[in-house]
Amino acid sequence: MTQAIAYLAFNGNCAEAMRFYERALGGKLEILMSGADSPMAAQIPKASAHRILHARLALPGGGTLFAGDAPEQVPYDGIKGVSITVDYPSIPEGEKIFAALAEGGQVTMPMQPAFWAKRWGMLVDRFGTPWIVNAEPIPL
């Protein structure tokens, strides 16, 4: 079965972001590998060794979120043109996750009813990642 998995890019704060997502979303941060910890450590400039090459957060229910820091020599323009969407089976759970992700970020659409979910909302978290949270999605 093909599975689409988001791979987020950060500009030196990947470890902080992924620890935040672990707390906000639940799950377990299974991999947090810096350049210094990788099999390629000898090939990575010392000034970049602290940057995260690969992180994996296993989410409750079987989802996965991958991330890494963009290489320092590559211009970083942030995350654009995409939102990470998460669905929750109950309104209280969806609103709890929404509030956790919104901490220090910006709500762009408050939680409200929609035709596809009993409640939904949009936000950009404090790391610049856009999110859509659906609570009690309605089968279409």
Legacy VTK file of the C-alpha trace (Angstrom):
# vtk DataFile Version 3.0
C-alpha trace
ASCII
DATASET POLYDATA
POINTS 140 float
0.000 0.000 0.000
1.402 3.393 -0.978
1.520 5.858 1.887
2.177 9.598 1.553
4.357 10.874 4.403
5.120 14.538 5.021
8.838 15.376 5.256
9.215 18.794 6.847
12.271 21.004 6.386
13.534 23.379 9.065
16.335 25.916 9.305
18.338 24.630 12.279
15.452 24.093 14.700
14.245 20.653 13.592
15.034 18.987 16.939
13.033 21.610 18.843
10.111 21.362 16.385
9.960 17.570 16.460
10.026 17.501 20.273
7.175 20.040 20.226
5.179 17.836 17.805
5.833 14.786 19.989
4.287 16.632 22.962
1.467 18.265 20.977
0.426 15.278 18.845
1.476 12.385 21.035
3.403 9.504 19.600
7.082 8.705 19.892
10.092 10.439 18.411
11.920 7.367 17.109
14.818 8.961 15.237
16.566 12.278 15.771
19.863 11.976 13.919
22.247 14.902 13.635
24.999 15.111 11.069
27.503 14.264 13.821
25.566 11.065 14.645
25.155 9.909 11.059
27.198 7.451 8.996
28.240 10.505 6.938
29.682 12.422 9.940
33.171 12.634 8.434
31.778 14.323 5.301
29.710 16.953 7.116
31.264 20.344 7.905
31.806 20.756 11.655
29.689 23.937 11.651
26.713 21.891 10.368
27.214 18.745 12.437
24.520 19.754 14.952
21.821 20.050 12.267
19.302 17.226 12.036
19.666 15.013 8.967
16.632 12.863 9.719
13.879 12.700 12.321
10.893 10.374 12.511
7.846 10.814 14.728
5.546 7.788 14.940
2.036 9.141 15.558
-0.785 7.400 17.400
-2.882 5.360 14.974
-0.011 4.554 12.630
0.813 7.894 10.973
4.370 9.147 10.548
5.962 12.556 10.269
9.519 12.940 8.930
11.712 16.031 9.149
15.228 17.396 8.853
17.143 20.653 8.798
17.815 22.156 5.396
21.536 22.261 4.572
23.048 25.605 5.615
24.255 26.349 2.082
20.730 25.978 0.663
18.470 29.055 0.924
15.568 28.278 3.267
12.242 29.925 2.439
10.078 28.066 4.956
7.237 25.640 4.357
4.937 26.893 1.602
2.034 25.634 -0.458
1.100 22.718 1.799
-0.666 22.055 5.100
-0.324 19.005 7.295
-3.830 17.665 7.949
-4.672 15.555 10.984
-8.053 13.967 11.732
-9.356 13.132 15.212
-12.390 11.015 16.042
-13.834 13.395 18.662
-14.338 17.133 18.993
-12.595 17.345 22.404
-9.524 15.512 21.054
-9.369 17.656 17.910
-9.722 20.885 19.886
-7.030 19.765 22.350
-4.558 19.075 19.509
-5.503 22.333 17.782
-4.797 24.316 20.961
-1.480 22.513 21.524
-0.260 23.163 17.965
-1.433 26.797 18.109
0.659 27.552 21.211
3.033 30.328 20.136
1.723 30.171 16.562
-1.047 31.893 14.620
-4.598 30.648 14.182
-5.665 31.380 10.605
-9.134 29.788 10.848
-10.620 29.083 14.290
-12.254 25.715 14.970
-15.750 25.737 13.464
-18.290 23.426 11.790
-17.816 22.389 8.164
-19.526 20.011 5.754
-16.594 17.554 5.946
-16.101 17.593 9.738
-18.109 18.533 12.799
-15.242 20.932 13.652
-12.131 22.029 11.790
-9.540 24.783 11.986
-6.289 26.035 10.452
-3.129 27.412 12.012
0.539 28.025 11.420
2.579 26.782 14.368
5.514 28.621 15.926
7.911 26.790 13.581
6.092 27.951 10.440
4.313 24.666 9.691
0.726 25.079 8.408
-1.812 22.654 9.935
-5.437 21.712 9.332
-7.128 19.909 12.226
-10.378 18.029 11.595
-12.506 16.761 14.478
-15.105 14.083 13.754
-14.670 13.983 9.964
-17.944 13.268 8.158
-17.807 10.528 5.500
-18.595 12.097 2.127
LINES 1 141
140 0 1 2 3 4 5 6 7 8 9 10 11 12 13 14 15 16 17 18 19 20 21 22 23 24 25 26 27 28 29 30 31 32 33 34 35 36 37 38 39 40 41 42 43 44 45 46 47 48 49 50 51 52 53 54 55 56 57 58 59 60 61 62 63 64 65 66 67 68 69 70 71 72 73 74 75 76 77 78 79 80 81 82 83 84 85 86 87 88 89 90 91 92 93 94 95 96 97 98 99 100 101 102 103 104 105 106 107 108 109 110 111 112 113 114 115 116 117 118 119 120 121 122 123 124 125 126 127 128 129 130 131 132 133 134 135 136 137 138 139
